[in-house]
Amino acid sequence: MTSRIGFVGLGHMGSPIAENLIRSGHSLRIFNRTSEKVAPFVEMGAEQAATPADAASPGGIVFSMIANDRVMEIVTLEEHGILERLGKGGVHVSMSTLSPALARKLEKAHRERGAEYVAAPVFGRPEAAAARKLWICVAGAAGARARVRPLMEELGQGVFEVGDEPAEANVVKLANNFLIAAAMEAMAEAFTLGEKNGVPREKLAEIVGKTLFACPIYQGYGKAIAEERFEPAGFGLMLGLKDVKLALDTAEESQVPMPLAQLVHGRLLSAMARGRGKLDWAALALGAKEDAGLGEQ
């Protein structure tokens, strides 16, 4: 069943998601802060919205894919934001990686206006989004989840119903991103150990990815780390630092010690200080090599 949908945010992930919605036959009204990015979607049949509010239809569905908490607050809560027009019965689906604290604030703000807020963060890089291979975690009021689930199923290979509180989906997302970062740190240290003892990094990565850790994270990121292939960035290091910081903030709020997350945060911060913010976040692995005296990259 096709429908008219609002869409806010055409970054690396938002663009392929919006394109797939259009290819599924939905009519999109799109807002992006860099308006030039909307032009290709207009050629595909979408409408360009002048503001985030203009992207929303009263009582309708609007998606957002936003880089960080502050921008999300701007496009949702401030003047000409999504909530200005979404209204009673509307559903806002946030596919962004945000803090659980902001998710709770947004859920309250939507509820006060008679709208629903659904958190639907995704697992997968831009190529997975383009291939409709995302894994999507959905949390929010049951009725709102049921309303948007058919759209989720068009965009990914699987949908996980997490719970009634949107913040729960964001906790799941942050926990998983932490696990990815921790796996990259572990691979960086293991591959560096191999390299310093005469074992090629690529060979060790191949063995690891085919035996004990035969899974996408160790296979994909392992190959990138072994080959030191960090461009183009599928997920920027700057965003990785943001996500690990959000995990640590959430851990502090809930009194959960995360010493490994502290270590990974330090790796990412060090990489930022070395000017690697625009590389893929797998570039955190260079820190282990440098610590072992194998040279600044």
N, C-alpha and C positions, 0 to 999 in steps of 0.2 A: 504494500500500500504506500503510495507516494504522498508527500505532504510538503507544506511550506515551512522552512526551518531557518532560523537565524544562526549566524556563525560569526564568532569574534576571535580573531587571532590566526594569522597565516604564517606561522614560523615553520621550522623544519618538519614538525609533526602536524601542525594544523593544516598545512597545504594539502598533503596527500589525503587526509581525512575528509576535508571539504570536497576535494575532487571526487572521491569515491561516493560521497553522498549525492553529488550532482549526477554521476554516472549511473546511480541507482534510480534516477528519475525524480529526485526531490528538487524543489525550487528553493534555492538559497538566497538569502539577503545577507551580504557579507560586509563586516567592518574590519579594517586593519589600520593600525596607526600609520603605517607607511602605505599610503593609498595606492601607489603604483603597483603593489603586489596583487591588487584586486583585478587589474585589467585582464589577465588571462582567464580568470574565472567568469568575468562578464562575457567574454567571447564564448564561453561554454554555456551561457544562458543564465548566469547568476545576476542578481542586482547588487549594486554597490550602495552601502549604507553610509550616511554622512557621520553618524555617531553610533556608539554601542546601543543606545536606546532605539535608534532607527532600525537596527538589525532585528530587534524583538517585535513580535506581534502580540497584542493583548490576548492572554489565555493560551498562547502557543508554546513552542519549544525553541530554545536557543542554546546552542553549544558554545563553549569557550575553551580555547587552548592557549593559556597565558604563561609567560615565563616565570613570574615570581609573585609573591604575595602583594607587594605594593601596587603593581600594575593591575592585578586582579581587583583590588579595592577600588581603584580609579574607574575601571571600565564597568564595574558592577554597582557601586554605591554612590559615587559622586555625581555631580550634575551631568545630565545626558548619559547616565549609565544605564545598564540593562534593566535594573529594577524600576527605573523611572517609567517604563512603558510595559513591562512584562505583565504585571497585574494579576488579578485573581484567576486561579486555574492554570497559570503559566508554569512551565518547568524549565529551569536553568540547569543544564548538564555541564559540569566542569570536568574536563579531561586533563586538567593541569596537575602538576605535582606541587601541592601547596602544604602549608602547615596545618595540622589538625586544629590549632587554635583559630586560624582564619576560617576554616570550614565551619566551626561552631558559630562563629560570628555571622557568617553568610547565611547559614541555615536559619538563624533567628531573624535576620533582616528580611529574608524571603517570606518566612511564616507570618511576620507581622503585616505583610502586604497581601496575604492570601495566595502567595505563589509557593512553589516547591523548589528546593535545591537538592540536586543529586550529584554526588561526587563519583566520577568514573575515570580515575587515573588508569593509564595503560602501561603495559609491558611490551617493549618492542621499539626498534629504531625506525627511522624514516622509511627504509626499504620494506620493513614489515608492515608499516602502515599502508604503503602503496599497494602491497600485495594482499591486503585484508587479512593479515596474519597476526594482528594484535591480540594480546590477552587483556581483558578489561575487567577491572574490579569495580563493582557498583554498590553504593550505599546511599540510603535515603528512605523516605517514606515508601511503603510498599506499593501504594497506588501509582506514585510517580515512577518508581522503578519498572513497574509493569508497562506503563505507557511508553517508556523509552527503550525497553529491552529489544523490540524488533529492530530498532535502528542500530543498537549495539551489535546485534548479531550480523548485520550487514557489513560491519566494519572490522570484525575480528574473527579469530578461530575459536574463541571461547569466552564466556562471560561468567564471572564469579560473583554471586550475590553475597555480599559481606555482612550487611546488617541494616538497621533502620537509621542509624546515625551517620551522616556523611563523613564525619571525621574519621570513622573506622577505616574507610577505604584509603584515606590519606596515610594513616598509620601503616597499613599493609604496604603501600607503595614505598614509603620511606624505609621500612624494614628491608624490603627486597633490594632497593638501591644500595643500602648499606652492605648487604650480602654480596652484591656485585663488586662493589669497591673493595671489600675485604678479600674476595677471590682474586682480584687483580693484584693486590698487594702480595698475596701468597704466591701467585705465579711469578711476579717480579723477583721475589726473593729466591724462589726455587730455580728459576732460569739463570739468575746471576750466579748462584752456587754452582750450577752446571758449567756455565761459561768459564768461571775461574779455575775449574778443574778439568778443562779440556773437552767438555761435552757441548756441542753446538746447541744454541738456544732453540733453533728450529726443530732439531731432533727430539729434544726433551719435551717441547710443546706437542709434537706429534704423538709421542708415547703417552703422555698424560691425557691428551684428548681422545685417545682410542681405548684406554684401559680404565683406570680408577675413576676418571672424571670425564666420561664420555657424554657430555651434555653441551648445549649450545654456548653457555657462558665460557666454559673452559676451551671449547673448540674455537669460537669466534674471537674472543678477546685474547685467548692464548696465542693464536696465530699472529694477531696484530702486535702483541707485546714482544713476541719472539723476533718478529721482523722489524720492530720499531716503526710501525706504519700507523701514524697518528693523524694523517690528513688524507682526505677531507674528514672533518669531525662529524660523526653521526650523532654524538652527544657531547657537547662542548665541556671542557674541563671546568670552566667557570660555573656551568650549571651543576656539574657534579659536586663542586665545593658547596654550592647553595643547598643541595639536597642532603649532604652529610651534615651540614650545619643545622638544618631543620630537624634531622634525626636526633642530633645531640641536644637541641633545644627541647624537643619533646621528651627525651630521656631525663633531662634535668627537671622538667615540670612534673614528671611522674616518678622521680627518684629511682631511676634505673641506671646503674653504672654501666658505661660502655667504653672500656679502655681501648678496645680495638678500633672503635669509631674515632676516638681521639687521635690514634696513630694515623689512620687514613686521612683524617682532616688535616693533620700536619703535613702529610705528603702532598695533598692537593694545594695547600696554602704555599708550600715551598715551590711547587711548580708554577703557581701564579706569580710568585716573586721573581721567577726566572723568565717571565714573559711567555708562558705557555698557555695562557687562558683561552686562546682560540683553537688549540689542538683538541683532539678527542680526549676524553677524561682518562683513557687508558695510558696517556702520557705520564700519569702519576708514577708508572713503573720505572721511569728513568731515575727516580730518586734512589731506588735500591742499587742500581748499577753505579751511580755516582758515589754512594756510600762505600761501595766495595773498591773504589779507586780505579774504576774503569773509564773515567773521563767524563767531563761535562759535555753534553750533547748540544 
